[in-house]
Amino acid sequence: AALALAGCNAQAAENSSSTVASTADLASLLEGEFTTAPSASDPGSASAAQPEKTLYVLSKRVDVPALAHDVVYMEERADSHDGPILWQRLDALRLDKDTGRITMTPYGFANQGQLAGAPLDAKPLATLKPADVKQIQGGCVVTWRRTEDGFAGMGQPGPCPGAKPDDSANPAPVLTVTKTSLTDGLESKNGDIVFRRVR
């Protein structure tokens, strides 16, 4: 069966409970466009850990019944929102009702070229079939928890490059997302990369 496109956006997260995790709330915050380029109104906003190239992360919510009802297609591009693609993946979000945590599992797919640009033109996502996707073996599975202003994701050392062993009750997150930013601790050895939300 073809995928059903989800039309929700980050607005849904604003109206939800601040104590109960929701895959729809997290997917809404992950959907959109983010960049490491500083804001024109705040040119000094770039972090010291920012990469040499300007990066863009573009993402779109989809419903893949064979994986999960809240799945986020993501792609990272260099230089501009239509620049060269650095990576693409589908992240399936599932809620563990016992712990209240959300597990995000990465999936890859064969027809990457056909899906390029899908966050800006979602029609190619409608052609994706469940049989086209496969869990990334050894991929980084992230466990998310709700925070005051969004969500923080923890990863296991090894599969998640930026994760470090931490025996504390609140280990350092490898990913965070809010209504204004996406912070990625998986890609840079020099520290977290901060993406500001463009839309």
N, CA and C atoms as an extended XYZ file, in Angstrom:
597
Properties=species:S:1:pos:R:3:atomname:S:1:resname:S:1:resid:I:1 pbc="F F F"
N         0.851       -1.190        0.000 N   ALA     1
C         0.000        0.000        0.000 CA  ALA     1
C         0.880        1.231        0.000 C   ALA     1
N         0.432        2.250       -0.733 N   ALA     2
C         1.193        3.493       -0.789 CA  ALA     2
C         1.097        4.195        0.544 C   ALA     2
N         2.082        5.046        0.811 N   LEU     3
C         2.099        5.774        2.079 CA  LEU     3
C         1.048        6.865        2.076 C   LEU     3
N         0.475        7.111        3.248 N   ALA     4
C        -0.435        8.247        3.413 CA  ALA     4
C         0.360        9.385        4.004 C   ALA     4
N         0.362       10.536        3.324 N   LEU     5
C         1.133       11.672        3.808 CA  LEU     5
C         0.446       12.283        5.009 C   LEU     5
N         1.236       12.653        6.007 N   ALA     6
C         0.682       13.285        7.202 CA  ALA     6
C         0.805       14.782        7.064 C   ALA     6
N        -0.262       15.495        7.333 N   GLY     7
C        -0.255       16.942        7.136 CA  GLY     7
C        -0.062       17.738        8.394 C   GLY     7
N         0.291       17.108        9.493 N   CYS     8
C         0.448       17.845       10.741 CA  CYS     8
C         1.756       18.613       10.730 C   CYS     8
N         1.861       19.630       11.614 N   ASN     9
C         3.102       20.388       11.729 CA  ASN     9
C         3.433       20.614       13.182 C   ASN     9
N         4.440       21.426       13.440 N   ALA    10
C         4.931       21.621       14.804 CA  ALA    10
C         3.906       22.261       15.715 C   ALA    10
N         2.843       22.857       15.155 N   GLN    11
C         1.816       23.485       15.971 CA  GLN    11
C         1.168       22.482       16.918 C   GLN    11
N         1.082       21.226       16.496 N   ALA    12
C         0.441       20.218       17.329 CA  ALA    12
C         1.176       20.021       18.642 C   ALA    12
N         2.500       20.176       18.617 N   ALA    13
C         3.283       19.972       19.823 CA  ALA    13
C         2.998       21.043       20.865 C   ALA    13
N         2.592       22.229       20.430 N   GLU    14
C         2.335       23.305       21.366 CA  GLU    14
C         1.088       23.031       22.207 C   GLU    14
N         0.149       22.271       21.677 N   ASN    15
C        -1.116       22.059       22.347 CA  ASN    15
C        -1.157       20.769       23.165 C   ASN    15
N        -0.039       20.039       23.248 N   SER    16
C        -0.042       18.746       23.906 CA  SER    16
C         0.361       18.876       25.366 C   SER    16
N         0.154       17.794       26.099 N   SER    17
C         0.552       17.763       27.496 CA  SER    17
C         2.059       17.848       27.606 C   SER    17
N         2.553       18.506       28.647 N   SER    18
C         3.997       18.646       28.823 CA  SER    18
C         4.584       17.455       29.558 C   SER    18
N         3.765       16.509       29.986 N   THR    19
C         4.279       15.390       30.759 CA  THR    19
C         4.192       14.057       30.029 C   THR    19
N         3.324       13.930       29.049 N   VAL    20
C         3.148       12.659       28.361 CA  VAL    20
C         3.786       12.723       26.981 C   VAL    20
N         4.711       11.785       26.706 N   ALA    21
C         5.368       11.749       25.406 CA  ALA    21
C         4.380       11.303       24.344 C   ALA    21
N         4.518       11.840       23.147 N   SER    22
C         3.655       11.489       22.027 CA  SER    22
C         4.498       11.409       20.773 C   SER    22
N         4.336       10.311       20.009 N   THR    23
C         5.083       10.196       18.760 CA  THR    23
C         4.662       11.287       17.784 C   THR    23
N         3.378       11.677       17.805 N   ALA    24
C         2.912       12.731       16.905 CA  ALA    24
C         3.561       14.066       17.263 C   ALA    24
N         3.702       14.351       18.553 N   ASP    25
C         4.342       15.598       18.975 CA  ASP    25
C         5.800       15.644       18.529 C   ASP    25
N         6.514       14.541       18.725 N   LEU    26
C         7.920       14.495       18.330 CA  LEU    26
C         8.059       14.604       16.820 C   LEU    26
N         7.229       13.871       16.077 N   ALA    27
C         7.287       13.935       14.614 CA  ALA    27
C         7.004       15.346       14.125 C   ALA    27
N         6.073       16.043       14.782 N   SER    28
C         5.744       17.410       14.389 CA  SER    28
C         6.930       18.346       14.573 C   SER    28
N         7.680       18.155       15.657 N   LEU    29
C         8.847       19.002       15.891 CA  LEU    29
C         9.992       18.669       14.942 C   LEU    29
N        10.139       17.387       14.593 N   LEU    30
C        11.218       16.993       13.680 CA  LEU    30
C        10.940       17.418       12.246 C   LEU    30
N         9.670       17.609       11.903 N   GLU    31
C         9.317       17.987       10.537 CA  GLU    31
C         9.667       19.451       10.288 C   GLU    31
N        10.230       19.722        9.115 N   GLY    32
C        10.524       21.100        8.748 CA  GLY    32
C        11.864       21.232        8.050 C   GLY    32
N        12.445       22.419        8.144 N   GLU    33
C        13.752       22.708        7.548 CA  GLU    33
C        14.616       23.392        8.591 C   GLU    33
N        15.855       22.902        8.737 N   PHE    34
C        16.801       23.429        9.716 CA  PHE    34
C        18.118       23.737        9.009 C   PHE    34
N        18.866       24.723        9.497 N   THR    35
C        20.148       25.052        8.886 CA  THR    35
C        21.164       25.484        9.940 C   THR    35
N        22.440       25.288        9.610 N   THR    36
C        23.512       25.775       10.477 CA  THR    36
C        23.895       27.208       10.136 C   THR    36
N        23.341       27.745        9.052 N   ALA    37
C        23.638       29.129        8.685 CA  ALA    37
C        23.092       30.066        9.761 C   ALA    37
N        23.854       31.070       10.175 N   PRO    38
C        23.344       31.985       11.196 CA  PRO    38
C        22.173       32.799       10.670 C   PRO    38
N        21.327       33.225       11.562 N   SER    39
C        20.183       34.053       11.194 CA  SER    39
C        20.668       35.431       10.755 C   SER    39
N        19.990       36.007        9.767 N   ALA    40
C        20.351       37.350        9.302 CA  ALA    40
C        20.204       38.367       10.419 C   ALA    40
N        19.262       38.119       11.332 N   SER    41
C        19.046       39.054       12.437 CA  SER    41
C        20.012       38.819       13.586 C   SER    41
N        20.721       37.674       13.565 N   ASP    42
C        21.676       37.350       14.623 CA  ASP    42
C        22.864       36.635       14.011 C   ASP    42
N        23.722       37.363       13.270 N   PRO    43
C        24.825       36.715       12.557 CA  PRO    43
C        25.838       36.042       13.468 C   PRO    43
N        25.821       36.326       14.751 N   GLY    44
C        26.757       35.684       15.670 CA  GLY    44
C        26.189       34.455       16.338 C   GLY    44
N        25.087       33.935       15.814 N   SER    45
C        24.398       32.839       16.482 CA  SER    45
C        25.011       31.468       16.223 C   SER    45
N        25.954       31.352       15.284 N   ALA    46
C        26.538       30.046       14.973 CA  ALA    46
C        27.376       29.543       16.136 C   ALA    46
N        27.322       28.234       16.382 N   SER    47
C        28.073       27.610       17.467 CA  SER    47
C        29.525       27.405       17.050 C   SER    47
N        30.410       27.321       18.046 N   ALA    48
C        31.824       27.076       17.766 CA  ALA    48
C        32.031       25.709       17.127 C   ALA    48
N        31.102       24.790       17.322 N   ALA    49
C        31.232       23.445       16.773 CA  ALA    49
C        30.655       23.337       15.369 C   ALA    49
N        30.226       24.452       14.786 N   GLN    50
C        29.600       24.398       13.469 CA  GLN    50
C        30.581       23.856       12.426 C   GLN    50
N        30.070       23.084       11.453 N   PRO    51
C        30.932       22.516       10.412 CA  PRO    51
C        31.414       23.597        9.452 C   PRO    51
N        32.446       23.252        8.662 N   GLU    52
C        32.976       24.212        7.699 CA  GLU    52
C        31.937       24.576        6.655 C   GLU    52
N        31.155       23.586        6.205 N   LYS    53
C        30.108       23.848        5.225 CA  LYS    53
C        28.792       24.129        5.932 C   LYS    53
N        27.985       24.977        5.326 N   THR    54
C        26.629       25.176        5.828 CA  THR    54
C        25.817       23.931        5.526 C   THR    54
N        25.084       23.459        6.515 N   LEU    55
C        24.282       22.249        6.371 CA  LEU    55
C        22.802       22.574        6.493 C   LEU    55
N        21.995       21.787        5.801 N   TYR    56
C        20.538       21.895        5.887 CA  TYR    56
C        19.968       20.513        6.163 C   TYR    56
N        19.048       20.400        7.098 N   VAL    57
C        18.288       19.177        7.332 CA  VAL    57
C        16.849       19.474        6.960 C   VAL    57
N        16.298       18.681        6.038 N   LEU    58
C        14.912       18.825        5.605 CA  LEU    58
C        14.170       17.535        5.942 C   LEU    58
N        12.971       17.657        6.470 N   SER    59
C        12.253       16.457        6.898 CA  SER    59
C        10.755       16.590        6.666 C   SER    59
N        10.098       15.423        6.494 N   LYS    60
C         8.662       15.366        6.219 CA  LYS    60
C         8.054       14.175        6.943 C   LYS    60
N         6.911       14.379        7.604 N   ARG    61
C         6.199       13.294        8.265 CA  ARG    61
C         5.456       12.448        7.245 C   ARG    61
N         5.483       11.122        7.464 N   VAL    62
C         4.713       10.202        6.634 CA  VAL    62
C         4.131        9.112        7.528 C   VAL    62
N         3.131        8.415        7.021 N   ASP    63
C         2.529        7.289        7.717 CA  ASP    63
C         2.907        6.021        6.969 C   ASP    63
N         3.692        5.165        7.602 N   VAL    64
C         4.098        3.888        7.000 CA  VAL    64
C         3.547        2.784        7.896 C   VAL    64
N         2.339        2.304        7.640 N   PRO    65
C         1.710        1.345        8.553 CA  PRO    65
C         2.580        0.134        8.878 C   PRO    65
N         3.403       -0.304        7.940 N   ALA    66
C         4.256       -1.467        8.192 CA  ALA    66
C         5.372       -1.152        9.186 C   ALA    66
N         5.706        0.130        9.354 N   LEU    67
C         6.766        0.532       10.277 CA  LEU    67
C         6.186        1.193       11.518 C   LEU    67
N         5.439        2.276       11.312 N   ALA    68
C         4.840        3.050       12.402 CA  ALA    68
C         3.942        4.096       11.775 C   ALA    68
N         3.034        4.626       12.570 N   HIS    69
C         2.144        5.660       12.029 CA  HIS    69
C         2.805        7.029       12.025 C   HIS    69
N         3.857        7.190       12.819 N   ASP    70
C         4.614        8.435       12.794 CA  ASP    70
C         6.039        8.121       12.373 C   ASP    70
N         6.339        8.416       11.118 N   VAL    71
C         7.655        8.200       10.529 CA  VAL    71
C         8.106        9.529        9.941 C   VAL    71
N         9.386        9.832       10.068 N   VAL    72
C         9.919       11.086        9.546 CA  VAL    72
C        10.971       10.772        8.488 C   VAL    72
N        10.729       11.249        7.253 N   TYR    73
C        11.749       11.160        6.205 CA  TYR    73
C        12.679       12.347        6.394 C   TYR    73
N        14.000       12.094        6.433 N   MET    74
C        14.971       13.169        6.643 CA  MET    74
C        16.077       13.081        5.606 C   MET    74
N        16.548       14.240        5.178 N   GLU    75
C        17.732       14.304        4.331 CA  GLU    75
C        18.575       15.493        4.758 C   GLU    75
N        19.889       15.322        4.669 N   GLU    76
C        20.802       16.429        4.973 CA  GLU    76
C        21.491       16.857        3.691 C   GLU    76
N        21.561       18.170        3.478 N   ARG    77
C        22.180       18.723        2.276 CA  ARG    77
C        23.264       19.721        2.657 C   ARG    77
N        24.236       19.876        1.759 N   ALA    78
C        25.331       20.811        1.975 CA  ALA    78
C        25.080       22.098        1.197 C   ALA    78
N        25.467       23.207        1.772 N   ASP    79
C        25.507       24.522        1.133 CA  ASP    79
C        24.150       25.230        1.032 C   ASP    79
N        23.080       24.508        0.659 N   SER    80
C        21.771       25.138        0.527 CA  SER    80
C        20.699       24.064        0.656 C   SER    80
N        19.416       24.479        0.714 N   HIS    81
C        18.355       23.476        0.873 CA  HIS    81
C        18.163       22.621       -0.372 C   HIS    81
N        18.778       23.016       -1.512 N   ASP    82
C        18.747       22.154       -2.698 CA  ASP    82
C        20.162       21.763       -3.133 C   ASP    82
N        21.115       21.794       -2.180 N   GLY    83
C        22.494       21.410       -2.468 CA  GLY    83
C        22.682       19.901       -2.487 C   GLY    83
N        23.927       19.428       -2.590 N   PRO    84
C        24.201       17.982       -2.650 CA  PRO    84
C        23.698       17.264       -1.397 C   PRO    84
N        23.084       16.093       -1.583 N   ILE    85
C        22.577       15.312       -0.459 CA  ILE    85
C        23.725       14.552        0.201 C   ILE    85
N        23.828       14.679        1.518 N   LEU    86
C        24.850       13.969        2.289 CA  LEU    86
C        24.321       12.653        2.841 C   LEU    86
N        23.066       12.613        3.261 N   TRP    87
C        22.437       11.372        3.698 CA  TRP    87
C        20.921       11.498        3.655 C   TRP    87
N        20.254       10.329        3.615 N   GLN    88
C        18.790       10.235        3.630 CA  GLN    88
C        18.404        9.046        4.494 C   GLN    88
N        17.258        9.139        5.189 N   ARG    89
C        16.769        8.005        5.960 CA  ARG    89
C        15.318        8.228        6.368 C   ARG    89
N        14.676        7.150        6.804 N   LEU    90
C        13.358        7.198        7.433 CA  LEU    90
C        13.547        6.842        8.902 C   LEU    90
N        12.977        7.639        9.793 N   ASP    91
C        13.043        7.367       11.225 CA  ASP    91
C        11.648        7.010       11.722 C   ASP    91
N        11.469        5.753       12.171 N   ALA    92
C        10.179        5.286       12.679 CA  ALA    92
C        10.100        5.548       14.174 C   ALA    92
N         9.014        6.193       14.619 N   LEU    93
C         8.826        6.545       16.024 CA  LEU    93
C         7.785        5.623       16.649 C   LEU    93
N         8.153        4.996       17.776 N   ARG    94
C         7.233        4.096       18.483 CA  ARG    94
C         7.279        4.425       19.973 C   ARG    94
N         6.107        4.478       20.612 N   LEU    95
C         6.008        4.816       22.024 CA  LEU    95
C         6.006        3.551       22.874 C   LEU    95
N         6.874        3.530       23.900 N   ASP    96
C         6.840        2.490       24.916 CA  ASP    96
C         5.955        3.007       26.042 C   ASP    96
N         4.735        2.490       26.141 N   LYS    97
C         3.774        3.011       27.108 CA  LYS    97
C         4.214        2.775       28.547 C   LYS    97
N         5.043        1.751       28.788 N   ASP    98
C         5.489        1.464       30.144 CA  ASP    98
C         6.465        2.520       30.657 C   ASP    98
N         7.340        2.998       29.782 N   THR    99
C         8.357        3.961       30.202 CA  THR    99
C         8.018        5.393       29.799 C   THR    99
N         7.083        5.556       28.846 N   GLY   100
C         6.774        6.893       28.351 CA  GLY   100
C         7.839        7.440       27.429 C   GLY   100
N         8.786        6.596       27.016 N   ARG   101
C         9.852        7.011       26.104 CA  ARG   101
C         9.500        6.618       24.674 C   ARG   101
N        10.044        7.361       23.721 N   ILE   102
C         9.827        7.089       22.300 CA  ILE   102
C        11.119        6.555       21.689 C   ILE   102
N        11.014        5.424       20.989 N   THR   103
C        12.171        4.857       20.307 CA  THR   103
C        12.136        5.263       18.843 C   THR   103
N        13.264        5.768       18.334 N   MET   104
C        13.395        6.165       16.932 CA  MET   104
C        14.373        5.213       16.252 C   MET   104
N        13.862        4.429       15.296 N   THR   105
C        14.669        3.424       14.602 CA  THR   105
C        14.895        3.861       13.160 C   THR   105
N        16.165        3.879       12.691 N   PRO   106
C        16.441        4.339       11.321 CA  PRO   106
C        16.258        3.242       10.276 C   PRO   106
N        15.699        3.630        9.129 N   TYR   107
C        15.499        2.726        7.994 CA  TYR   107
C        16.109        3.356        6.743 C   TYR   107
N        16.658        2.503        5.891 N   GLY   108
C        17.176        2.937        4.605 CA  GLY   108
C        16.265        2.437        3.493 C   GLY   108
N        16.553        2.850        2.266 N   PHE   109
C        15.716        2.471        1.133 CA  PHE   109
C        16.550        2.533       -0.135 C   PHE   109
N        16.132        1.780       -1.147 N   ALA   110
C        16.910        1.649       -2.375 CA  ALA   110
C        16.738        2.841       -3.307 C   ALA   110
N        15.529        3.387       -3.380 N   ASN   111
C        15.242        4.428       -4.378 CA  ASN   111
C        15.520        5.830       -3.827 C   ASN   111
N        16.759        6.050       -3.397 N   GLN   112
C        17.110        7.325       -2.778 CA  GLN   112
C        16.978        8.498       -3.751 C   GLN   112
N        17.400        8.280       -4.993 N   GLY   113
C        17.328        9.370       -5.964 CA  GLY   113
C        15.912        9.857       -6.201 C   GLY   113
N        14.956        8.936       -6.194 N   GLN   114
C        13.559        9.310       -6.436 CA  GLN   114
C        12.981       10.127       -5.286 C   GLN   114
N        13.505        9.934       -4.071 N   LEU   115
C        12.966       10.635       -2.907 CA  LEU   115
C        13.680       11.952       -2.615 C   LEU   115
N        14.756       12.243       -3.328 N   ALA   116
C        15.484       13.484       -3.101 CA  ALA   116
C        14.549       14.687       -3.237 C   ALA   116
N        14.567       15.547       -2.242 N   GLY   117
C        13.721       16.735       -2.272 CA  GLY   117
C        12.310       16.502       -1.788 C   GLY   117
N        12.021       15.311       -1.270 N   ALA   118
C        10.654       14.984       -0.839 CA  ALA   118
C        10.098       15.921        0.235 C   ALA   118
N        10.907       16.486        1.148 N   PRO   119
C        10.319       17.406        2.122 CA  PRO   119
C         9.720       18.657        1.487 C   PRO   119
N        10.211       19.045        0.318 N   LEU   120
C         9.678       20.231       -0.359 CA  LEU   120
C         8.598       19.861       -1.377 C   LEU   120
N         8.659       18.635       -1.907 N   ASP   121
C         7.649       18.126       -2.833 CA  ASP   121
C         7.359       16.689       -2.423 C   ASP   121
N         6.288       16.493       -1.650 N   ALA   122
C         6.040       15.199       -1.009 CA  ALA   122
C         5.502       14.121       -1.937 C   ALA   122
N         5.220       14.440       -3.182 N   LYS   123
C         4.626       13.434       -4.073 CA  LYS   123
C         5.463       12.154       -4.190 C   LYS   123
N         6.814       12.230       -4.270 N   PRO   124
C         7.585       10.978       -4.371 CA  PRO   124
C         7.393       10.050       -3.174 C   PRO   124
N         7.096       10.607       -1.996 N   LEU   125
C         6.904        9.759       -0.827 CA  LEU   125
C         5.674        8.864       -0.977 C   LEU   125
N         4.694        9.323       -1.747 N   ALA   126
C         3.471        8.548       -1.935 CA  ALA   126
C         3.715        7.281       -2.753 C   ALA   126
N         4.849        7.199       -3.448 N   THR   127
C         5.163        6.014       -4.252 CA  THR   127
C         5.947        4.975       -3.459 C   THR   127
N         6.375        5.330       -2.254 N   LEU   128
C         7.190        4.420       -1.451 CA  LEU   128
C         6.320        3.314       -0.860 C   LEU   128
N         6.764        2.062       -1.015 N   LYS   129
C         6.046        0.903       -0.489 CA  LYS   129
C         6.792        0.367        0.737 C   LYS   129
N         6.076       -0.272        1.668 N   PRO   130
C         6.750       -0.849        2.834 CA  PRO   130
C         7.891       -1.794        2.460 C   PRO   130
N         7.750       -2.518        1.346 N   ALA   131
C         8.799       -3.457        0.939 CA  ALA   131
C        10.070       -2.741        0.483 C   ALA   131
N         9.964       -1.432        0.220 N   ASP   132
C        11.116       -0.673       -0.267 CA  ASP   132
C        12.084       -0.297        0.851 C   ASP   132
N        11.662       -0.423        2.120 N   VAL   133
C        12.475        0.057        3.227 CA  VAL   133
C        13.021       -1.103        4.052 C   VAL   133
N        14.151       -0.871        4.679 N   LYS   134
C        14.792       -1.908        5.486 CA  LYS   134
C        15.531       -1.240        6.639 C   LYS   134
N        15.402       -1.817        7.834 N   GLN   135
C        16.094       -1.249        8.997 CA  GLN   135
C        17.592       -1.229        8.755 C   GLN   135
N        18.226       -0.121        9.101 N   ILE   136
C        19.669        0.015        8.936 CA  ILE   136
C        20.362       -0.832        9.998 C   ILE   136
N        21.048       -1.876        9.579 N   GLN   137
C        21.721       -2.775       10.515 CA  GLN   137
C        22.850       -2.025       11.229 C   GLN   137
N        22.838       -2.101       12.552 N   GLY   138
C        23.855       -1.394       13.327 CA  GLY   138
C        23.612        0.096       13.385 C   GLY   138
N        22.430        0.540       12.916 N   GLY   139
C        22.126        1.964       12.935 CA  GLY   139
C        21.862        2.468       14.345 C   GLY   139
N        21.912        3.757       14.499 N   CYS   140
C        21.749        4.388       15.803 CA  CYS   140
C        20.268        4.475       16.162 C   CYS   140
N        19.852        3.707       17.162 N   VAL   141
C        18.490        3.786       17.685 CA  VAL   141
C        18.498        4.778       18.840 C   VAL   141
N        17.644        5.795       18.750 N   VAL   142
C        17.613        6.873       19.747 CA  VAL   142
C        16.338        6.749       20.577 C   VAL   142
N        16.482        6.908       21.887 N   THR   143
C        15.340        6.893       22.799 CA  THR   143
C        15.082        8.317       23.277 C   THR   143
N        13.875        8.816       22.984 N   TRP   144
C        13.535       10.214       23.266 CA  TRP   144
C        12.716       10.338       24.547 C   TRP   144
N        12.919       11.448       25.250 N   ARG   145
C        12.077       11.818       26.387 CA  ARG   145
C        11.678       13.276       26.226 C   ARG   145
N        10.524       13.616       26.782 N   ARG   146
C        10.041       14.991       26.692 CA  ARG   146
C        10.848       15.894       27.619 C   ARG   146
N        11.100       17.126       27.170 N   THR   147
C        11.737       18.151       27.995 CA  THR   147
C        10.786       19.338       28.104 C   THR   147
N        11.215       20.375       28.804 N   GLU   148
C        10.351       21.542       28.993 CA  GLU   148
C         9.988       22.200       27.672 C   GLU   148
N        10.930       22.228       26.718 N   ASP   149
C        10.671       22.938       25.467 CA  ASP   149
C        10.726       22.058       24.223 C   ASP   149
N        10.725       20.730       24.403 N   GLY   150
C        10.763       19.849       23.239 CA  GLY   150
C        11.057       18.425       23.637 C   GLY   150
N        12.050       17.809       22.964 N   PHE   151
C        12.428       16.433       23.247 CA  PHE   151
C        13.949       16.301       23.222 C   PHE   151
N        14.469       15.369       24.049 N   ALA   152
C        15.890       15.036       24.055 CA  ALA   152
C        16.028       13.556       23.768 C   ALA   152
N        16.991       13.198       22.904 N   GLY   153
C        17.179       11.806       22.507 CA  GLY   153
C        18.516       11.256       22.973 C   GLY   153
N        18.476       10.088       23.608 N   MET   154
C        19.682        9.426       24.083 CA  MET   154
C        20.012        8.242       23.174 C   MET   154
N        21.297        8.014       22.952 N   GLY   155
C        21.721        6.909       22.103 CA  GLY   155
C        22.724        6.027       22.811 C   GLY   155
N        22.845        4.782       22.337 N   GLN   156
C        23.794        3.844       22.924 CA  GLN   156
C        25.186        4.058       22.324 C   GLN   156
N        26.239        4.076       23.164 N   PRO   157
C        27.603        4.168       22.635 CA  PRO   157
C        27.865        3.017       21.670 C   PRO   157
N        28.579        3.298       20.615 N   GLY   158
C        28.840        2.289       19.578 CA  GLY   158
C        28.015        2.578       18.360 C   GLY   158
N        26.733        2.144       18.336 N   PRO   159
C        25.888        2.449       17.174 CA  PRO   159
C        25.679        3.952       16.976 C   PRO   159
N        25.663        4.710       18.058 N   CYS   160
C        25.456        6.169       17.978 CA  CYS   160
C        26.796        6.860       18.172 C   CYS   160
N        27.398        7.407       17.115 N   PRO   161
C        28.762        7.928       17.180 CA  PRO   161
C        29.003        8.954       18.284 C   PRO   161
N        28.036        9.829       18.541 N   GLY   162
C        28.264       10.886       19.530 CA  GLY   162
C        27.939       10.494       20.945 C   GLY   162
N        27.402        9.292       21.154 N   ALA   163
C        26.999        8.875       22.500 CA  ALA   163
C        28.208        8.420       23.307 C   ALA   163
N        28.208        8.781       24.590 N   LYS   164
C        29.287        8.389       25.490 CA  LYS   164
C        28.695        7.637       26.668 C   LYS   164
N        29.448        6.672       27.221 N   PRO   165
C        28.942        5.952       28.388 CA  PRO   165
C        28.620        6.927       29.507 C   PRO   165
N        27.477        6.752       30.134 N   ASP   166
C        27.065        7.654       31.197 CA  ASP   166
C        26.152        6.872       32.139 C   ASP   166
N        26.605        6.701       33.373 N   ASP   167
C        25.851        5.920       34.347 CA  ASP   167
C        24.864        6.767       35.137 C   ASP   167
N        24.798        8.057       34.834 N   SER   168
C        23.902        8.925       35.586 CA  SER   168
C        22.454        8.696       35.177 C   SER   168
N        21.534        9.213       35.984 N   ALA   169
C        20.110        9.045       35.693 CA  ALA   169
C        19.691        9.851       34.470 C   ALA   169
N        20.430       10.912       34.167 N   ASN   170
C        20.108       11.769       33.020 CA  ASN   170
C        21.321       11.905       32.105 C   ASN   170
N        21.592       10.905       31.262 N   PRO   171
C        22.754       10.984       30.368 CA  PRO   171
C        22.607       12.115       29.362 C   PRO   171
N        23.741       12.588       28.861 N   ALA   172
C        23.731       13.684       27.890 CA  ALA   172
C        23.056       13.224       26.608 C   ALA   172
N        22.131       14.007       26.058 N   PRO   173
C        21.446       13.602       24.822 CA  PRO   173
C        22.359       13.699       23.612 C   PRO   173
N        22.076       12.875       22.601 N   VAL   174
C        22.803       12.966       21.333 CA  VAL   174
C        22.015       13.812       20.337 C   VAL   174
N        20.713       13.997       20.583 N   LEU   175
C        19.857       14.827       19.741 CA  LEU   175
C        18.869       15.575       20.636 C   LEU   175
N        18.570       16.821       20.278 N   THR   176
C        17.478       17.548       20.918 CA  THR   176
C        16.733       18.312       19.827 C   THR   176
N        15.434       18.508       20.031 N   VAL   177
C        14.644       19.280       19.075 CA  VAL   177
C        13.631       20.112       19.840 C   VAL   177
N        13.465       21.367       19.396 N   THR   178
C        12.495       22.285       19.973 CA  THR   178
C        11.775       22.989       18.823 C   THR   178
N        10.928       23.957       19.169 N   LYS   179
C        10.232       24.719       18.141 CA  LYS   179
C        11.168       25.639       17.381 C   LYS   179
N        12.383       25.861       17.890 N   THR   180
C        13.306       26.795       17.242 CA  THR   180
C        14.601       26.165       16.747 C   THR   180
N        14.932       24.942       17.189 N   SER   181
C        16.237       24.396       16.820 CA  SER   181
C        16.276       22.874       16.860 C   SER   181
N        17.311       22.336       16.203 N   LEU   182
C        17.648       20.916       16.228 CA  LEU   182
C        19.127       20.832       16.548 C   LEU   182
N        19.481       20.121       17.613 N   THR   183
C        20.885       19.990       18.005 CA  THR   183
C        21.324       18.555       17.790 C   THR   183
N        22.390       18.385       17.017 N   ASP   184
C        22.867       17.061       16.617 CA  ASP   184
C        24.247       16.819       17.202 C   ASP   184
N        24.337       15.835       18.098 N   GLY   185
C        25.625       15.478       18.670 CA  GLY   185
C        26.217       14.233       18.049 C   GLY   185
N        25.638       13.750       16.944 N   LEU   186
C        26.085       12.507       16.319 CA  LEU   186
C        27.128       12.716       15.229 C   LEU   186
N        27.168       13.908       14.630 N   GLU   187
C        27.964       14.078       13.414 CA  GLU   187
C        29.344       14.682       13.633 C   GLU   187
N        29.513       15.478       14.681 N   SER   188
C        30.757       16.215       14.847 CA  SER   188
C        31.544       15.727       16.052 C   SER   188
N        32.861       15.555       15.872 N   LYS   189
C        33.734       15.189       16.986 CA  LYS   189
C        34.054       16.407       17.852 C   LYS   189
N        33.739       17.602       17.354 N   ASN   190
C        34.083       18.831       18.057 CA  ASN   190
C        32.959       19.351       18.942 C   ASN   190
N        31.871       18.620       19.010 N   GLY   191
C        30.745       19.071       19.822 CA  GLY   191
C        29.440       19.051       19.042 C   GLY   191
N        28.391       19.453       19.715 N   ASP   192
C        27.072       19.458       19.079 CA  ASP   192
C        27.001       20.455       17.945 C   ASP   192
N        26.280       20.075       16.879 N   ILE   193
C        25.979       20.992       15.772 CA  ILE   193
C        24.574       21.518       15.989 C   ILE   193
N        24.441       22.827       16.009 N   VAL   194
C        23.146       23.444       16.263 CA  VAL   194
C        22.536       23.939       14.946 C   VAL   194
N        21.354       23.414       14.628 N   PHE   195
C        20.604       23.845       13.458 CA  PHE   195
C        19.454       24.739       13.935 C   PHE   195
N        19.301       25.910       13.363 N   ARG   196
C        18.129       26.731       13.686 CA  ARG   196
C        16.999       26.373       12.727 C   ARG   196
N        15.778       26.479       13.216 N   ARG   197
C        14.627       26.146       12.384 CA  ARG   197
C        14.348       27.269       11.385 C   ARG   197
N        14.199       26.898       10.126 N   VAL   198
C        13.834       27.855        9.083 CA  VAL   198
C        12.320       27.849        8.891 C   VAL   198
N        11.716       26.666        8.954 N   ARG   199
C        10.254       26.543        8.837 CA  ARG   199
C         9.782       25.284        9.558 C   ARG   199
